[in-house]
Amino acid sequence: MEYFLLALRKYADFSGRARRKEYWMFILFQILASIAAGIVDGVLGTGFEYGSGMISVLVSLGLFLPGLAVGVRRLHDVNKSGWFWLIVFIPLVGAIWLLVLACTEGTRGPNQYGPDPKGSALAF
């Protein structure tokens, strides 16, 4: 949970690096928040015609920018530019490549994007 909150505190910080644990914990809690929002939408009956609900849309919009920022910082950790995020628009291959980059261990020691986040303690 602390890594999710760390990503929310850095919601528009596209500089620096994010270790794998920070990225994947954010993704995990984002999925859990989306599921919870879907359940609340179902209980309250706030769904739209196409299946999604008002609360789900608000949660998705609220977590979009922090998710993008932590994704860019994750790419910085593997010594790639944040613009590599756009590779996801290449059908199938782009999403697989981005998944591989997200799972790859970060560059040891400092790189052009900052110091190694794994070597330092969790900073709030």
N, C-alpha and C positions, 0 to 999 in steps of 0.2 A: 504494500500500500504506500510505503514511503517513496518508492520510485515513481509511482503514479502521481503523487502529490508534488514531487520534485519536477516532473514534466509539466504539471499544471502551473507551478510557480514560474517556470521558464516558458510560458505559453507562446511567446512570440520571439524567443531567442534562437536565432538560426546560426549563431556562432558557437564555436566550441565543439566538444565531442560528447557522445552518449554511448556508454557501454551497452553490451547486449542485454544485460539484466534490466537496465533502465528502459530500454526500448520494448522488450517483450513483456515486462510487467505492465507498462502502459497499455500495450495491445490487449493483454488479458483483462485488465480492468475496464477498458473501453468496450470489449465484447460483453462483459458482465453488466455494465451500465446499459448497453443497448438491449440486452435481454430483459433486464428489469424494467426499462422504459416500455418495451413491447407488452410486458405483462400488465403494467399500469394502464397502458392504452386499452388493452382488452377489457380490463375490469371497469374502467371509467367510460368505455365506449367512445373514445375520442379518435377513432380510426377514420381515415379518409377512404374514398372509394377504391383506390388502388392498393390498399392493404396496409400502408404505413400509418402511423398515428401522429398526432400533434406533438405529444411528448417525445416520441422517438425522433422526430425531425429536429426538435429543439436540442436534444442530447447530441445528435449527430452534428448539428451546426456548432454547438458549444465545444465539441471535442475535435473538430476538424483542424483548426489552426495549431493547437498543441500537438496533435498527431503528426501534422506536416513538419513542425519544428523538430520534434524528437526524431523523426525519420531522416531529416537533413543532418542533424547532429550525429546520427548513427552512421550515415554515409561518410561524414567527416572522420569518424573513428577508423574506418577502413581506408582512409586516405583518398576518398573520392569526393568530387565536387557535389554540392547539393543539387545541382542541375541534373545529376544522374537519376534523380527521382522521376524525371520525365520519361525515362526508359520504360515505365509501366505502360505507356501508350502503344508500344509495339505489341501486337496481339500475341498472347501466350508466352513467347520467349522473354518479353520484357518483364512480366510478372515473376517468372521463374528466376531470372537473373537478379531482380531486386530481392527476392526471397533469399537467394544464395548470399548476396552481399549483406543482408541483415543477419544472417546466421554465421558469417565469417568472423573470426576473432579479429579484434582491432589491431592496429599497428602498435607495436610495443614502443614505449618511450614517446617523446614528443614528436609531432609531425607539424605540417604547415598550418593545421587548424587548432593547435593547442597542445597542452600537456596530456599525458595518458590518464584517462579517468579511472582506470583500473588500479593505477599505482597510488592514487590518493583516496582518502576516506570520503565517504558520502558527505558532500557539502550542501548545506541548505543556505 
